[in-house]
């Protein structure tokens, strides 16, 4: 899949968890004393997981270094993998 599609889908999932679920908790647990704690837990979990995922995904798009191969190994690969 293309990068914007993947980022959009994952953003939508974490936005649902961090925005929609706390609103649903407000309506379904309106009498619970732990309602606020659950809402904060959902928002913080969504933000932290999304930032971690986004950082890891962006780092994989443009790696800082590739595989480090020695010269003799490269010659063997060139000889063995000729079409």
mmCIF file of the N, C-alpha and C atoms, coordinates in Angstrom:
data_MODEL
# 
_entry.id   MODEL 
# 
loop_
_atom_site.group_PDB 
_atom_site.id 
_atom_site.type_symbol 
_atom_site.label_atom_id 
_atom_site.label_alt_id 
_atom_site.label_comp_id 
_atom_site.label_asym_id 
_atom_site.label_entity_id 
_atom_site.label_seq_id 
_atom_site.pdbx_PDB_ins_code 
_atom_site.Cartn_x 
_atom_site.Cartn_y 
_atom_site.Cartn_z 
_atom_site.occupancy 
_atom_site.B_iso_or_equiv 
_atom_site.pdbx_formal_charge 
_atom_site.auth_seq_id 
_atom_site.auth_comp_id 
_atom_site.auth_asym_id 
_atom_site.auth_atom_id 
_atom_site.pdbx_PDB_model_num 
ATOM 1   N N  . UNK A 1 1  ? 0.832   -1.177  0.000   1.00 0.00 ? 1  UNK A N  1 
ATOM 2   C CA . UNK A 1 1  ? 0.000   0.000   0.000   1.00 0.00 ? 1  UNK A CA 1 
ATOM 3   C C  . UNK A 1 1  ? 0.880   1.245   0.000   1.00 0.00 ? 1  UNK A C  1 
ATOM 4   N N  . UNK A 1 2  ? 0.315   2.330   -0.427  1.00 0.00 ? 2  UNK A N  1 
ATOM 5   C CA . UNK A 1 2  ? 1.041   3.587   -0.436  1.00 0.00 ? 2  UNK A CA 1 
ATOM 6   C C  . UNK A 1 2  ? 1.150   4.150   0.978   1.00 0.00 ? 2  UNK A C  1 
ATOM 7   N N  . UNK A 1 3  ? 2.159   4.957   1.173   1.00 0.00 ? 3  UNK A N  1 
ATOM 8   C CA . UNK A 1 3  ? 2.413   5.537   2.497   1.00 0.00 ? 3  UNK A CA 1 
ATOM 9   C C  . UNK A 1 3  ? 1.245   6.380   3.011   1.00 0.00 ? 3  UNK A C  1 
ATOM 10  N N  . UNK A 1 4  ? 0.653   7.272   2.199   1.00 0.00 ? 4  UNK A N  1 
ATOM 11  C CA . UNK A 1 4  ? -0.470  8.064   2.739   1.00 0.00 ? 4  UNK A CA 1 
ATOM 12  C C  . UNK A 1 4  ? -1.670  7.210   3.152   1.00 0.00 ? 4  UNK A C  1 
ATOM 13  N N  . UNK A 1 5  ? -1.897  6.120   2.454   1.00 0.00 ? 5  UNK A N  1 
ATOM 14  C CA . UNK A 1 5  ? -3.025  5.245   2.799   1.00 0.00 ? 5  UNK A CA 1 
ATOM 15  C C  . UNK A 1 5  ? -2.781  4.572   4.142   1.00 0.00 ? 5  UNK A C  1 
ATOM 16  N N  . UNK A 1 6  ? -1.570  4.057   4.330   1.00 0.00 ? 6  UNK A N  1 
ATOM 17  C CA . UNK A 1 6  ? -1.240  3.377   5.586   1.00 0.00 ? 6  UNK A CA 1 
ATOM 18  C C  . UNK A 1 6  ? -1.304  4.352   6.753   1.00 0.00 ? 6  UNK A C  1 
ATOM 19  N N  . UNK A 1 7  ? -0.706  5.522   6.579   1.00 0.00 ? 7  UNK A N  1 
ATOM 20  C CA . UNK A 1 7  ? -0.721  6.520   7.652   1.00 0.00 ? 7  UNK A CA 1 
ATOM 21  C C  . UNK A 1 7  ? -2.148  6.962   7.949   1.00 0.00 ? 7  UNK A C  1 
ATOM 22  N N  . UNK A 1 8  ? -2.970  7.106   6.925   1.00 0.00 ? 8  UNK A N  1 
ATOM 23  C CA . UNK A 1 8  ? -4.362  7.500   7.130   1.00 0.00 ? 8  UNK A CA 1 
ATOM 24  C C  . UNK A 1 8  ? -5.164  6.458   7.879   1.00 0.00 ? 8  UNK A C  1 
ATOM 25  N N  . UNK A 1 9  ? -4.978  5.195   7.522   1.00 0.00 ? 9  UNK A N  1 
ATOM 26  C CA . UNK A 1 9  ? -5.719  4.119   8.197   1.00 0.00 ? 9  UNK A CA 1 
ATOM 27  C C  . UNK A 1 9  ? -5.321  4.017   9.664   1.00 0.00 ? 9  UNK A C  1 
ATOM 28  N N  . UNK A 1 10 ? -4.010  4.019   9.929   1.00 0.00 ? 10 UNK A N  1 
ATOM 29  C CA . UNK A 1 10 ? -3.557  3.892   11.318  1.00 0.00 ? 10 UNK A CA 1 
ATOM 30  C C  . UNK A 1 10 ? -3.941  5.130   12.124  1.00 0.00 ? 10 UNK A C  1 
ATOM 31  N N  . UNK A 1 11 ? -3.890  6.300   11.511  1.00 0.00 ? 11 UNK A N  1 
ATOM 32  C CA . UNK A 1 11 ? -4.325  7.518   12.196  1.00 0.00 ? 11 UNK A CA 1 
ATOM 33  C C  . UNK A 1 11 ? -5.805  7.442   12.547  1.00 0.00 ? 11 UNK A C  1 
ATOM 34  N N  . UNK A 1 12 ? -6.604  6.914   11.636  1.00 0.00 ? 12 UNK A N  1 
ATOM 35  C CA . UNK A 1 12 ? -8.040  6.782   11.907  1.00 0.00 ? 12 UNK A CA 1 
ATOM 36  C C  . UNK A 1 12 ? -8.298  5.817   13.062  1.00 0.00 ? 12 UNK A C  1 
ATOM 37  N N  . UNK A 1 13 ? -7.555  4.733   13.119  1.00 0.00 ? 13 UNK A N  1 
ATOM 38  C CA . UNK A 1 13 ? -7.740  3.759   14.202  1.00 0.00 ? 13 UNK A CA 1 
ATOM 39  C C  . UNK A 1 13 ? -7.397  4.392   15.549  1.00 0.00 ? 13 UNK A C  1 
ATOM 40  N N  . UNK A 1 14 ? -6.232  5.052   15.632  1.00 0.00 ? 14 UNK A N  1 
ATOM 41  C CA . UNK A 1 14 ? -5.831  5.649   16.903  1.00 0.00 ? 14 UNK A CA 1 
ATOM 42  C C  . UNK A 1 14 ? -6.679  6.854   17.250  1.00 0.00 ? 14 UNK A C  1 
ATOM 43  N N  . UNK A 1 15 ? -7.195  7.575   16.250  1.00 0.00 ? 15 UNK A N  1 
ATOM 44  C CA . UNK A 1 15 ? -8.111  8.681   16.525  1.00 0.00 ? 15 UNK A CA 1 
ATOM 45  C C  . UNK A 1 15 ? -9.421  8.142   17.101  1.00 0.00 ? 15 UNK A C  1 
ATOM 46  N N  . UNK A 1 16 ? -9.885  7.021   16.595  1.00 0.00 ? 16 UNK A N  1 
ATOM 47  C CA . UNK A 1 16 ? -11.091 6.399   17.144  1.00 0.00 ? 16 UNK A CA 1 
ATOM 48  C C  . UNK A 1 16 ? -10.871 6.026   18.608  1.00 0.00 ? 16 UNK A C  1 
ATOM 49  N N  . UNK A 1 17 ? -9.727  5.420   18.889  1.00 0.00 ? 17 UNK A N  1 
ATOM 50  C CA . UNK A 1 17 ? -9.440  4.999   20.261  1.00 0.00 ? 17 UNK A CA 1 
ATOM 51  C C  . UNK A 1 17 ? -9.264  6.208   21.181  1.00 0.00 ? 17 UNK A C  1 
ATOM 52  N N  . UNK A 1 18 ? -8.617  7.266   20.685  1.00 0.00 ? 18 UNK A N  1 
ATOM 53  C CA . UNK A 1 18 ? -8.308  8.403   21.542  1.00 0.00 ? 18 UNK A CA 1 
ATOM 54  C C  . UNK A 1 18 ? -9.368  9.479   21.598  1.00 0.00 ? 18 UNK A C  1 
ATOM 55  N N  . UNK A 1 19 ? -10.300 9.502   20.625  1.00 0.00 ? 19 UNK A N  1 
ATOM 56  C CA . UNK A 1 19 ? -11.321 10.558  20.606  1.00 0.00 ? 19 UNK A CA 1 
ATOM 57  C C  . UNK A 1 19 ? -12.723 9.991   20.801  1.00 0.00 ? 19 UNK A C  1 
ATOM 58  N N  . UNK A 1 20 ? -13.073 8.991   20.016  1.00 0.00 ? 20 UNK A N  1 
ATOM 59  C CA . UNK A 1 20 ? -14.444 8.472   20.045  1.00 0.00 ? 20 UNK A CA 1 
ATOM 60  C C  . UNK A 1 20 ? -14.708 7.636   21.300  1.00 0.00 ? 20 UNK A C  1 
ATOM 61  N N  . UNK A 1 21 ? -13.766 6.760   21.658  1.00 0.00 ? 21 UNK A N  1 
ATOM 62  C CA . UNK A 1 21 ? -14.003 5.921   22.838  1.00 0.00 ? 21 UNK A CA 1 
ATOM 63  C C  . UNK A 1 21 ? -14.141 6.726   24.134  1.00 0.00 ? 21 UNK A C  1 
ATOM 64  N N  . UNK A 1 22 ? -13.332 7.763   24.376  1.00 0.00 ? 22 UNK A N  1 
ATOM 65  C CA . UNK A 1 22 ? -13.590 8.566   25.594  1.00 0.00 ? 22 UNK A CA 1 
ATOM 66  C C  . UNK A 1 22 ? -14.964 9.239   25.597  1.00 0.00 ? 22 UNK A C  1 
ATOM 67  N N  . UNK A 1 23 ? -15.457 9.628   24.432  1.00 0.00 ? 23 UNK A N  1 
ATOM 68  C CA . UNK A 1 23 ? -16.801 10.215  24.359  1.00 0.00 ? 23 UNK A CA 1 
ATOM 69  C C  . UNK A 1 23 ? -17.850 9.151   24.676  1.00 0.00 ? 23 UNK A C  1 
ATOM 70  N N  . UNK A 1 24 ? -17.658 7.939   24.169  1.00 0.00 ? 24 UNK A N  1 
ATOM 71  C CA . UNK A 1 24 ? -18.591 6.856   24.484  1.00 0.00 ? 24 UNK A CA 1 
ATOM 72  C C  . UNK A 1 24 ? -18.549 6.501   25.968  1.00 0.00 ? 24 UNK A C  1 
ATOM 73  N N  . UNK A 1 25 ? -17.364 6.550   26.553  1.00 0.00 ? 25 UNK A N  1 
ATOM 74  C CA . UNK A 1 25 ? -17.250 6.295   27.995  1.00 0.00 ? 25 UNK A CA 1 
ATOM 75  C C  . UNK A 1 25 ? -18.050 7.338   28.769  1.00 0.00 ? 25 UNK A C  1 
ATOM 76  N N  . UNK A 1 26 ? -18.031 8.575   28.305  1.00 0.00 ? 26 UNK A N  1 
ATOM 77  C CA . UNK A 1 26 ? -18.786 9.650   28.964  1.00 0.00 ? 26 UNK A CA 1 
ATOM 78  C C  . UNK A 1 26 ? -20.284 9.322   29.027  1.00 0.00 ? 26 UNK A C  1 
ATOM 79  N N  . UNK A 1 27 ? -20.802 8.736   27.943  1.00 0.00 ? 27 UNK A N  1 
ATOM 80  C CA . UNK A 1 27 ? -22.235 8.445   27.898  1.00 0.00 ? 27 UNK A CA 1 
ATOM 81  C C  . UNK A 1 27 ? -22.608 7.128   28.575  1.00 0.00 ? 27 UNK A C  1 
ATOM 82  N N  . UNK A 1 28 ? -21.754 6.116   28.465  1.00 0.00 ? 28 UNK A N  1 
ATOM 83  C CA . UNK A 1 28 ? -22.113 4.806   29.005  1.00 0.00 ? 28 UNK A CA 1 
ATOM 84  C C  . UNK A 1 28 ? -21.702 4.604   30.456  1.00 0.00 ? 28 UNK A C  1 
ATOM 85  N N  . UNK A 1 29 ? -20.761 5.390   30.954  1.00 0.00 ? 29 UNK A N  1 
ATOM 86  C CA . UNK A 1 29 ? -20.316 5.244   32.338  1.00 0.00 ? 29 UNK A CA 1 
ATOM 87  C C  . UNK A 1 29 ? -20.524 6.547   33.100  1.00 0.00 ? 29 UNK A C  1 
ATOM 88  N N  . UNK A 1 30 ? -21.621 7.207   32.892  1.00 0.00 ? 30 UNK A N  1 
ATOM 89  C CA . UNK A 1 30 ? -21.828 8.539   33.447  1.00 0.00 ? 30 UNK A CA 1 
ATOM 90  C C  . UNK A 1 30 ? -21.909 8.563   34.967  1.00 0.00 ? 30 UNK A C  1 
ATOM 91  N N  . UNK A 1 31 ? -22.173 7.444   35.598  1.00 0.00 ? 31 UNK A N  1 
ATOM 92  C CA . UNK A 1 31 ? -22.270 7.426   37.058  1.00 0.00 ? 31 UNK A CA 1 
ATOM 93  C C  . UNK A 1 31 ? -21.015 6.852   37.725  1.00 0.00 ? 31 UNK A C  1 
ATOM 94  N N  . UNK A 1 32 ? -20.101 6.342   36.947  1.00 0.00 ? 32 UNK A N  1 
ATOM 95  C CA . UNK A 1 32 ? -18.915 5.689   37.514  1.00 0.00 ? 32 UNK A CA 1 
ATOM 96  C C  . UNK A 1 32 ? -17.916 6.719   38.041  1.00 0.00 ? 32 UNK A C  1 
ATOM 97  N N  . UNK A 1 33 ? -17.339 6.471   39.205  1.00 0.00 ? 33 UNK A N  1 
ATOM 98  C CA . UNK A 1 33 ? -16.325 7.405   39.716  1.00 0.00 ? 33 UNK A CA 1 
ATOM 99  C C  . UNK A 1 33 ? -14.993 7.288   38.964  1.00 0.00 ? 33 UNK A C  1 
ATOM 100 N N  . UNK A 1 34 ? -14.817 6.217   38.224  1.00 0.00 ? 34 UNK A N  1 
ATOM 101 C CA . UNK A 1 34 ? -13.571 5.998   37.490  1.00 0.00 ? 34 UNK A CA 1 
ATOM 102 C C  . UNK A 1 34 ? -13.659 6.432   36.031  1.00 0.00 ? 34 UNK A C  1 
ATOM 103 N N  . UNK A 1 35 ? -14.694 7.141   35.673  1.00 0.00 ? 35 UNK A N  1 
ATOM 104 C CA . UNK A 1 35 ? -14.911 7.558   34.290  1.00 0.00 ? 35 UNK A CA 1 
ATOM 105 C C  . UNK A 1 35 ? -13.764 8.414   33.775  1.00 0.00 ? 35 UNK A C  1 
ATOM 106 N N  . UNK A 1 36 ? -13.331 9.384   34.549  1.00 0.00 ? 36 UNK A N  1 
ATOM 107 C CA . UNK A 1 36 ? -12.261 10.287  34.137  1.00 0.00 ? 36 UNK A CA 1 
ATOM 108 C C  . UNK A 1 36 ? -10.927 9.574   33.974  1.00 0.00 ? 36 UNK A C  1 
ATOM 109 N N  . UNK A 1 37 ? -10.657 8.640   34.865  1.00 0.00 ? 37 UNK A N  1 
ATOM 110 C CA . UNK A 1 37 ? -9.415  7.880   34.772  1.00 0.00 ? 37 UNK A CA 1 
ATOM 111 C C  . UNK A 1 37 ? -9.404  7.048   33.500  1.00 0.00 ? 37 UNK A C  1 
ATOM 112 N N  . UNK A 1 38 ? -10.522 6.424   33.175  1.00 0.00 ? 38 UNK A N  1 
ATOM 113 C CA . UNK A 1 38 ? -10.603 5.617   31.964  1.00 0.00 ? 38 UNK A CA 1 
ATOM 114 C C  . UNK A 1 38 ? -10.458 6.481   30.710  1.00 0.00 ? 38 UNK A C  1 
ATOM 115 N N  . UNK A 1 39 ? -11.046 7.665   30.730  1.00 0.00 ? 39 UNK A N  1 
ATOM 116 C CA . UNK A 1 39 ? -10.924 8.556   29.578  1.00 0.00 ? 39 UNK A CA 1 
ATOM 117 C C  . UNK A 1 39 ? -9.479  9.013   29.377  1.00 0.00 ? 39 UNK A C  1 
ATOM 118 N N  . UNK A 1 40 ? -8.814  9.410   30.449  1.00 0.00 ? 40 UNK A N  1 
ATOM 119 C CA . UNK A 1 40 ? -7.418  9.829   30.358  1.00 0.00 ? 40 UNK A CA 1 
ATOM 120 C C  . UNK A 1 40 ? -6.538  8.666   29.907  1.00 0.00 ? 40 UNK A C  1 
ATOM 121 N N  . UNK A 1 41 ? -6.827  7.475   30.415  1.00 0.00 ? 41 UNK A N  1 
ATOM 122 C CA . UNK A 1 41 ? -6.061  6.295   30.033  1.00 0.00 ? 41 UNK A CA 1 
ATOM 123 C C  . UNK A 1 41 ? -6.192  6.017   28.542  1.00 0.00 ? 41 UNK A C  1 
ATOM 124 N N  . UNK A 1 42 ? -7.396  6.134   27.999  1.00 0.00 ? 42 UNK A N  1 
ATOM 125 C CA . UNK A 1 42 ? -7.603  5.907   26.572  1.00 0.00 ? 42 UNK A CA 1 
ATOM 126 C C  . UNK A 1 42 ? -6.885  6.949   25.722  1.00 0.00 ? 42 UNK A C  1 
ATOM 127 N N  . UNK A 1 43 ? -6.989  8.205   26.108  1.00 0.00 ? 43 UNK A N  1 
ATOM 128 C CA . UNK A 1 43 ? -6.343  9.280   25.334  1.00 0.00 ? 43 UNK A CA 1 
ATOM 129 C C  . UNK A 1 43 ? -4.828  9.139   25.376  1.00 0.00 ? 43 UNK A C  1 
ATOM 130 N N  . UNK A 1 44 ? -4.265  8.955   26.560  1.00 0.00 ? 44 UNK A N  1 
ATOM 131 C CA . UNK A 1 44 ? -2.814  8.842   26.677  1.00 0.00 ? 44 UNK A CA 1 
ATOM 132 C C  . UNK A 1 44 ? -2.280  7.602   25.975  1.00 0.00 ? 44 UNK A C  1 
ATOM 133 N N  . UNK A 1 45 ? -2.991  6.497   26.070  1.00 0.00 ? 45 UNK A N  1 
ATOM 134 C CA . UNK A 1 45 ? -2.559  5.284   25.380  1.00 0.00 ? 45 UNK A CA 1 
ATOM 135 C C  . UNK A 1 45 ? -2.588  5.481   23.871  1.00 0.00 ? 45 UNK A C  1 
ATOM 136 N N  . UNK A 1 46 ? -3.628  6.100   23.375  1.00 0.00 ? 46 UNK A N  1 
ATOM 137 C CA . UNK A 1 46 ? -3.729  6.332   21.938  1.00 0.00 ? 46 UNK A CA 1 
ATOM 138 C C  . UNK A 1 46 ? -2.620  7.256   21.449  1.00 0.00 ? 46 UNK A C  1 
ATOM 139 N N  . UNK A 1 47 ? -2.355  8.325   22.172  1.00 0.00 ? 47 UNK A N  1 
ATOM 140 C CA . UNK A 1 47 ? -1.313  9.269   21.759  1.00 0.00 ? 47 UNK A CA 1 
ATOM 141 C C  . UNK A 1 47 ? 0.057   8.610   21.793  1.00 0.00 ? 47 UNK A C  1 
ATOM 142 N N  . UNK A 1 48 ? 0.370   7.916   22.867  1.00 0.00 ? 48 UNK A N  1 
ATOM 143 C CA . UNK A 1 48 ? 1.688   7.288   22.990  1.00 0.00 ? 48 UNK A CA 1 
ATOM 144 C C  . UNK A 1 48 ? 1.891   6.192   21.948  1.00 0.00 ? 48 UNK A C  1 
ATOM 145 N N  . UNK A 1 49 ? 0.901   5.354   21.750  1.00 0.00 ? 49 UNK A N  1 
ATOM 146 C CA . UNK A 1 49 ? 1.030   4.282   20.759  1.00 0.00 ? 49 UNK A CA 1 
ATOM 147 C C  . UNK A 1 49 ? 1.127   4.842   19.347  1.00 0.00 ? 49 UNK A C  1 
ATOM 148 N N  . UNK A 1 50 ? 0.361   5.889   19.057  1.00 0.00 ? 50 UNK A N  1 
ATOM 149 C CA . UNK A 1 50 ? 0.408   6.479   17.724  1.00 0.00 ? 50 UNK A CA 1 
ATOM 150 C C  . UNK A 1 50 ? 1.761   7.128   17.451  1.00 0.00 ? 50 UNK A C  1 
ATOM 151 N N  . UNK A 1 51 ? 2.292   7.863   18.419  1.00 0.00 ? 51 UNK A N  1 
ATOM 152 C CA . UNK A 1 51 ? 3.595   8.510   18.233  1.00 0.00 ? 51 UNK A CA 1 
ATOM 153 C C  . UNK A 1 51 ? 4.694   7.458   18.074  1.00 0.00 ? 51 UNK A C  1 
ATOM 154 N N  . UNK A 1 52 ? 4.632   6.388   18.856  1.00 0.00 ? 52 UNK A N  1 
ATOM 155 C CA . UNK A 1 52 ? 5.619   5.317   18.722  1.00 0.00 ? 52 UNK A CA 1 
ATOM 156 C C  . UNK A 1 52 ? 5.524   4.674   17.346  1.00 0.00 ? 52 UNK A C  1 
ATOM 157 N N  . UNK A 1 53 ? 4.311   4.351   16.908  1.00 0.00 ? 53 UNK A N  1 
ATOM 158 C CA . UNK A 1 53 ? 4.144   3.730   15.596  1.00 0.00 ? 53 UNK A CA 1 
ATOM 159 C C  . UNK A 1 53 ? 4.620   4.660   14.492  1.00 0.00 ? 53 UNK A C  1 
ATOM 160 N N  . UNK A 1 54 ? 4.249   5.923   14.544  1.00 0.00 ? 54 UNK A N  1 
ATOM 161 C CA . UNK A 1 54 ? 4.629   6.878   13.512  1.00 0.00 ? 54 UNK A CA 1 
ATOM 162 C C  . UNK A 1 54 ? 6.146   7.042   13.435  1.00 0.00 ? 54 UNK A C  1 
ATOM 163 N N  . UNK A 1 55 ? 6.798   7.108   14.583  1.00 0.00 ? 55 UNK A N  1 
ATOM 164 C CA . UNK A 1 55 ? 8.258   7.226   14.599  1.00 0.00 ? 55 UNK A CA 1 
ATOM 165 C C  . UNK A 1 55 ? 8.916   6.004   13.973  1.00 0.00 ? 55 UNK A C  1 
ATOM 166 N N  . UNK A 1 56 ? 8.468   4.813   14.344  1.00 0.00 ? 56 UNK A N  1 
ATOM 167 C CA . UNK A 1 56 ? 9.041   3.595   13.776  1.00 0.00 ? 56 UNK A CA 1 
ATOM 168 C C  . UNK A 1 56 ? 8.769   3.505   12.275  1.00 0.00 ? 56 UNK A C  1 
ATOM 169 N N  . UNK A 1 57 ? 7.585   3.897   11.838  1.00 0.00 ? 57 UNK A N  1 
ATOM 170 C CA . UNK A 1 57 ? 7.237   3.833   10.416  1.00 0.00 ? 57 UNK A CA 1 
ATOM 171 C C  . UNK A 1 57 ? 8.066   4.812   9.600   1.00 0.00 ? 57 UNK A C  1 
ATOM 172 N N  . UNK A 1 58 ? 8.236   6.018   10.100  1.00 0.00 ? 58 UNK A N  1 
ATOM 173 C CA . UNK A 1 58 ? 9.023   7.019   9.382   1.00 0.00 ? 58 UNK A CA 1 
ATOM 174 C C  . UNK A 1 58 ? 10.489  6.609   9.321   1.00 0.00 ? 58 UNK A C  1 
ATOM 175 N N  . UNK A 1 59 ? 11.001  6.009   10.379  1.00 0.00 ? 59 UNK A N  1 
ATOM 176 C CA . UNK A 1 59 ? 12.400  5.555   10.368  1.00 0.00 ? 59 UNK A CA 1 
ATOM 177 C C  . UNK A 1 59 ? 12.619  4.452   9.344   1.00 0.00 ? 59 UNK A C  1 
ATOM 178 N N  . UNK A 1 60 ? 11.621  3.644   9.081   1.00 0.00 ? 60 UNK A N  1 
ATOM 179 C CA . UNK A 1 60 ? 11.764  2.579   8.092   1.00 0.00 ? 60 UNK A CA 1 
ATOM 180 C C  . UNK A 1 60 ? 11.649  3.093   6.665   1.00 0.00 ? 60 UNK A C  1 
ATOM 181 N N  . UNK A 1 61 ? 11.053  4.263   6.465   1.00 0.00 ? 61 UNK A N  1 
ATOM 182 C CA . UNK A 1 61 ? 10.930  4.800   5.113   1.00 0.00 ? 61 UNK A CA 1 
ATOM 183 C C  . UNK A 1 61 ? 12.279  5.210   4.538   1.00 0.00 ? 61 UNK A C  1 
ATOM 184 N N  . UNK A 1 62 ? 13.150  5.765   5.376   1.00 0.00 ? 62 UNK A N  1 
ATOM 185 C CA . UNK A 1 62 ? 14.455  6.221   4.928   1.00 0.00 ? 62 UNK A CA 1 
ATOM 186 C C  . UNK A 1 62 ? 15.497  5.777   5.954   1.00 0.00 ? 62 UNK A C  1 
ATOM 187 N N  . UNK A 1 63 ? 15.977  4.528   5.844   1.00 0.00 ? 63 UNK A N  1 
ATOM 188 C CA . UNK A 1 63 ? 16.920  4.043   6.851   1.00 0.00 ? 63 UNK A CA 1 
ATOM 189 C C  . UNK A 1 63 ? 18.242  4.810   6.785   1.00 0.00 ? 63 UNK A C  1 
ATOM 190 N N  . UNK A 1 64 ? 18.898  4.940   7.919   1.00 0.00 ? 64 UNK A N  1 
ATOM 191 C CA . UNK A 1 64 ? 20.157  5.667   7.983   1.00 0.00 ? 64 UNK A CA 1 
ATOM 192 C C  . UNK A 1 64 ? 21.292  4.908   7.313   1.00 0.00 ? 64 UNK A C  1 
ATOM 193 N N  . UNK A 1 65 ? 21.266  3.589   7.390   1.00 0.00 ? 65 UNK A N  1 
ATOM 194 C CA . UNK A 1 65 ? 22.316  2.792   6.753   1.00 0.00 ? 65 UNK A CA 1 
ATOM 195 C C  . UNK A 1 65 ? 21.709  1.482   6.293   1.00 0.00 ? 65 UNK A C  1 
ATOM 196 N N  . UNK A 1 66 ? 22.307  0.926   5.248   1.00 0.00 ? 66 UNK A N  1 
ATOM 197 C CA . UNK A 1 66 ? 21.846  -0.348  4.711   1.00 0.00 ? 66 UNK A CA 1 
ATOM 198 C C  . UNK A 1 66 ? 22.679  -1.483  5.269   1.00 0.00 ? 66 UNK A C  1 
ATOM 199 N N  . UNK A 1 67 ? 22.529  -2.656  4.688   1.00 0.00 ? 67 UNK A N  1 
ATOM 200 C CA . UNK A 1 67 ? 23.333  -3.780  5.153   1.00 0.00 ? 67 UNK A CA 1 
ATOM 201 C C  . UNK A 1 67 ? 24.810  -3.554  4.827   1.00 0.00 ? 67 UNK A C  1 
ATOM 202 N N  . UNK A 1 68 ? 25.669  -3.904  5.742   1.00 0.00 ? 68 UNK A N  1 
ATOM 203 C CA . UNK A 1 68 ? 27.112  -3.743  5.569   1.00 0.00 ? 68 UNK A CA 1 
ATOM 204 C C  . UNK A 1 68 ? 27.688  -5.075  5.089   1.00 0.00 ? 68 UNK A C  1 
ATOM 205 N N  . UNK A 1 69 ? 28.081  -5.134  3.815   1.00 0.00 ? 69 UNK A N  1 
ATOM 206 C CA . UNK A 1 69 ? 28.625  -6.352  3.229   1.00 0.00 ? 69 UNK A CA 1 
ATOM 207 C C  . UNK A 1 69 ? 30.090  -6.135  2.872   1.00 0.00 ? 69 UNK A C  1 
ATOM 208 N N  . UNK A 1 70 ? 30.888  -7.177  3.053   1.00 0.00 ? 70 UNK A N  1 
ATOM 209 C CA . UNK A 1 70 ? 32.302  -7.098  2.706   1.00 0.00 ? 70 UNK A CA 1 
ATOM 210 C C  . UNK A 1 70 ? 32.473  -7.313  1.205   1.00 0.00 ? 70 UNK A C  1 
ATOM 211 N N  . UNK A 1 71 ? 33.604  -6.880  0.669   1.00 0.00 ? 71 UNK A N  1 
ATOM 212 C CA . UNK A 1 71 ? 33.851  -6.940  -0.772  1.00 0.00 ? 71 UNK A CA 1 
ATOM 213 C C  . UNK A 1 71 ? 33.834  -8.347  -1.336  1.00 0.00 ? 71 UNK A C  1 
ATOM 214 N N  . UNK A 1 72 ? 34.447  -9.315  -0.634  1.00 0.00 ? 72 UNK A N  1 
ATOM 215 C CA . UNK A 1 72 ? 34.464  -10.687 -1.149  1.00 0.00 ? 72 UNK A CA 1 
ATOM 216 C C  . UNK A 1 72 ? 33.069  -11.296 -1.171  1.00 0.00 ? 72 UNK A C  1 
ATOM 217 N N  . UNK A 1 73 ? 32.244  -10.956 -0.190  1.00 0.00 ? 73 UNK A N  1 
ATOM 218 C CA . UNK A 1 73 ? 30.863  -11.441 -0.183  1.00 0.00 ? 73 UNK A CA 1 
ATOM 219 C C  . UNK A 1 73 ? 30.067  -10.846 -1.347  1.00 0.00 ? 73 UNK A C  1 
ATOM 220 N N  . UNK A 1 74 ? 30.335  -9.588  -1.666  1.00 0.00 ? 74 UNK A N  1 
ATOM 221 C CA . UNK A 1 74 ? 29.657  -8.962  -2.810  1.00 0.00 ? 74 UNK A CA 1 
ATOM 222 C C  . UNK A 1 74 ? 30.038  -9.642  -4.116  1.00 0.00 ? 74 UNK A C  1 
ATOM 223 N N  . UNK A 1 75 ? 31.325  -10.017 -4.274  1.00 0.00 ? 75 UNK A N  1 
ATOM 224 C CA . UNK A 1 75 ? 31.761  -10.724 -5.499  1.00 0.00 ? 75 UNK A CA 1 
ATOM 225 C C  . UNK A 1 75 ? 31.085  -12.085 -5.608  1.00 0.00 ? 75 UNK A C  1 
ATOM 226 N N  . UNK A 1 76 ? 30.977  -12.800 -4.497  1.00 0.00 ? 76 UNK A N  1 
ATOM 227 C CA . UNK A 1 76 ? 30.309  -14.113 -4.513  1.00 0.00 ? 76 UNK A CA 1 
ATOM 228 C C  . UNK A 1 76 ? 28.840  -13.946 -4.887  1.00 0.00 ? 76 UNK A C  1 
ATOM 229 N N  . UNK A 1 77 ? 28.185  -12.946 -4.337  1.00 0.00 ? 77 UNK A N  1 
ATOM 230 C CA . UNK A 1 77 ? 26.772  -12.705 -4.651  1.00 0.00 ? 77 UNK A CA 1 
ATOM 231 C C  . UNK A 1 77 ? 26.612  -12.371 -6.131  1.00 0.00 ? 77 UNK A C  1 
ATOM 232 N N  . UNK A 1 78 ? 27.508  -11.547 -6.674  1.00 0.00 ? 78 UNK A N  1 
ATOM 233 C CA . UNK A 1 78 ? 27.428  -11.193 -8.104  1.00 0.00 ? 78 UNK A CA 1 
ATOM 234 C C  . UNK A 1 78 ? 27.618  -12.409 -8.980  1.00 0.00 ? 78 UNK A C  1 
ATOM 235 N N  . UNK A 1 79 ? 28.518  -13.299 -8.618  1.00 0.00 ? 79 UNK A N  1 
ATOM 236 C CA . UNK A 1 79 ? 28.765  -14.499 -9.426  1.00 0.00 ? 79 UNK A CA 1 
ATOM 237 C C  . UNK A 1 79 ? 27.603  -15.485 -9.335  1.00 0.00 ? 79 UNK A C  1 
ATOM 238 N N  . UNK A 1 80 ? 27.063  -15.656 -8.158  1.00 0.00 ? 80 UNK A N  1 
ATOM 239 C CA . UNK A 1 80 ? 26.004  -16.652 -7.949  1.00 0.00 ? 80 UNK A CA 1 
ATOM 240 C C  . UNK A 1 80 ? 24.638  -16.191 -8.437  1.00 0.00 ? 80 UNK A C  1 
ATOM 241 N N  . UNK A 1 81 ? 24.372  -14.913 -8.413  1.00 0.00 ? 81 UNK A N  1 
ATOM 242 C CA . UNK A 1 81 ? 23.038  -14.416 -8.733  1.00 0.00 ? 81 UNK A CA 1 
ATOM 243 C C  . UNK A 1 81 ? 22.911  -13.852 -10.143 1.00 0.00 ? 81 UNK A C  1 
ATOM 244 N N  . UNK A 1 82 ? 23.834  -14.204 -11.016 1.00 0.00 ? 82 UNK A N  1 
ATOM 245 C CA . UNK A 1 82 ? 23.719  -13.711 -12.403 1.00 0.00 ? 82 UNK A CA 1 
ATOM 246 C C  . UNK A 1 82 ? 22.503  -14.333 -13.060 1.00 0.00 ? 82 UNK A C  1 
ATOM 247 N N  . UNK A 1 83 ? 21.754  -13.532 -13.827 1.00 0.00 ? 83 UNK A N  1 
ATOM 248 C CA . UNK A 1 83 ? 20.558  -14.090 -14.485 1.00 0.00 ? 83 UNK A CA 1 
ATOM 249 C C  . UNK A 1 83 ? 20.906  -15.004 -15.638 1.00 0.00 ? 83 UNK A C  1 
# 
